[in-house]
Amino acid sequence: MELPVKFKEQMKELLQEEYEDYLNSFDHDRYYGLRVNTLKISVEEFLKISPFKLEPIPWTNDGFYYSSEDKPSKHPYYYAGLYYLQEPSAMLPAQVLPVDENDIVLDTCAAPGGKSTKLATKLNHNGLLISNDISSSRCQGLLKNIELFGCDNAWVTSEDLTNMEQHYPETFDKILVDAPCSGEGMFRKEPDLIKSWIEKDDTFYPPIQKNILNAAVSMLKPGGSIVYSTCTFSIHENEEVIQDVLDKHPDLHLVPINKIDGMMPGVNMKECVRLYPHKIKGEGHFVALLVKDGETKHKKIRLEPSDRLDDCVTDFLRLVKLNKGAIKIKKDKVIWLNSDFQAYKGYRVLRSGLLLGQLKGKHFEPSQSLALALCPEQFKNVLNFSIEDERVIKYLKGETLDVKDLDKKTSGWTLVCVNNFPLGFAKLSKGSLKNKYAKGWRYQ
Ligand SMILES: C[S@@+](CC[C@H](N)C(=O)[O-])C[C@H]1O[C@@H](n2cnc3c(N)ncnc32)[C@H](O)[C@@H]1O
């Protein structure tokens, strides 16, 4: 891999005698990481059923290295949302943010959802997660990952963060800013980033990062915490951005992040963490944790009453045991809400809570997101395949299946599971399974 001369000079100045070790890290393959979805399964239970050989990632409680020969994205457990595939160093920022279960959390630059899905596991179905990203195309992937993970307490929104600032002063208990950056830390994993690094000089990202972080800080409640992270080494995009926000907000201070073996402090900012590929088993990253002076208070949630529901929705809901919340109709969509968070006019909201399903004329079709947010005990009719059953992949491909050997009696809406983990819905009739697995989610 040919690194740009200017980049090499910068790294030499930054790393001094360690520079050669850094260059040698390019001779080593990148590392592959998987993070267990503790909304669906404990780490302990996952390790018992894991089809892959896993080795713990030292800085997370739920992350593991897997081998490049394994293909976890092709396994039915991936389709059941049991894990997220994430570069190991990228697991650190959300791990560091101290989320409490009833917090209102904002993930400012969230797509495709690596860190949001971790924040959702920390909330454990409580509180509220606002997962936002300026790019509406990247938000489609974010939405799918939020749904696959079975998050029922998340909003997915697509807004320039600096537009949100004036509408939500001191609103969020915890905020993550995983800022857009020049990506120097990912050159080994994604060599294509080198091209865009050459095109943009080092004055491009810092003003964007400073604007995003300062906007985020103004939306943070007193007593709240904020994590700023990038996957780059540039001091202009890391320590200088932190210094700028500290200068502008005297009520903000840095909190030291525990350094595990191989983690380095920030440059003249010992509280922060720098991850280098020659020091740890992962790619390059920077993480800072900041706290705003004061005391956070959780306000009591006042849910609006549910809307009047069509008979077809009421009939379907007799099959489901939902947790406490309000059911709202938005055009043809039926949504379950557990928060009283309000959107301002013009705020682009892709999802506000859990999509239960859609009205199609006089019929109600339950959604893929509902199936993934349930556990089998919450649905009346369940059809469970064993992990070895070849019909699992056929179901994920959208095929109609003969299931007489498993169930001859059930008719109507059925939750299809693998090893008791929901995959999607089907309609059963006399042992024949009419597939309702969402088209855009199918196995390829
Ligand atoms: C490093 S990526 C985020 C990765 C994500 N946090 C994850 O873990 O999967 C940075 C993101 O910032 C978004 N972004 C850039 N400028 C933004 C802005 N002004 N407001 C909100 N999001 C922005 C980009 O679209 C991009 O998806």
The ligand as an SDF file (V2000), in Angstrom:
LIG
                    3D

 27 29  0  0  0  0  0  0  0  0999 V2000
  -17.8220    8.0590   11.2090 C   0  0  0  0  0  0  0  0  0  0  0  0
  -19.3640    8.0870   10.4530 S   0  0  0  0  0  0  0  0  0  0  0  0
  -20.4330    7.4660   11.6930 C   0  0  0  0  0  0  0  0  0  0  0  0
  -20.3450    5.9870   11.9710 C   0  0  0  0  0  0  0  0  0  0  0  0
  -21.3660    5.5340   13.0040 C   0  0  0  0  0  0  0  0  0  0  0  0
  -21.2580    6.2990   14.2260 N   0  0  0  0  0  0  0  0  0  0  0  0
  -21.2490    4.0610   13.3390 C   0  0  0  0  0  0  0  0  0  0  0  0
  -20.6970    3.7250   14.3740 O   0  0  0  0  0  0  0  0  0  0  0  0
  -21.7480    3.2330   12.5590 O   0  0  0  0  0  0  0  0  0  0  0  0
  -19.7590    9.7870   10.4430 C   0  0  0  0  0  0  0  0  0  0  0  0
  -21.1740   10.1140   10.0230 C   0  0  0  0  0  0  0  0  0  0  0  0
  -21.3950   11.5140   10.2350 O   0  0  0  0  0  0  0  0  0  0  0  0
  -22.4350   11.9210    9.3630 C   0  0  0  0  0  0  0  0  0  0  0  0
  -22.4390   13.4090    9.3550 N   0  0  0  0  0  0  0  0  0  0  0  0
  -21.5880   14.2560    8.7160 C   0  0  0  0  0  0  0  0  0  0  0  0
  -21.9190   15.5330    8.9730 N   0  0  0  0  0  0  0  0  0  0  0  0
  -22.9920   15.5290    9.7990 C   0  0  0  0  0  0  0  0  0  0  0  0
  -23.8050   16.5280   10.4040 C   0  0  0  0  0  0  0  0  0  0  0  0
  -23.5710   17.8320   10.2140 N   0  0  0  0  0  0  0  0  0  0  0  0
  -24.8520   16.1580   11.1780 N   0  0  0  0  0  0  0  0  0  0  0  0
  -25.1170   14.8390   11.3680 C   0  0  0  0  0  0  0  0  0  0  0  0
  -24.3840   13.8410   10.8110 N   0  0  0  0  0  0  0  0  0  0  0  0
  -23.3330   14.1790   10.0440 C   0  0  0  0  0  0  0  0  0  0  0  0
  -22.0530   11.2210    8.0670 C   0  0  0  0  0  0  0  0  0  0  0  0
  -23.1560   11.0830    7.1890 O   0  0  0  0  0  0  0  0  0  0  0  0
  -21.5090    9.8660    8.5640 C   0  0  0  0  0  0  0  0  0  0  0  0
  -22.4950    8.8670    8.4670 O   0  0  0  0  0  0  0  0  0  0  0  0
  1  2  1  0
  2  3  1  0
  2 10  1  0
  3  4  1  0
  4  5  1  0
  5  6  1  0
  5  7  1  0
  7  8  2  0
  7  9  1  0
 10 11  1  0
 11 12  1  0
 11 26  1  0
 12 13  1  0
 13 14  1  0
 13 24  1  0
 14 15  1  0
 14 23  1  0
 15 16  2  0
 16 17  1  0
 17 18  1  0
 17 23  2  0
 18 19  1  0
 18 20  2  0
 20 21  1  0
 21 22  2  0
 22 23  1  0
 24 25  1  0
 24 26  1  0
 26 27  1  0
M  CHG  2   2   1   9  -1
M  END
$$$$
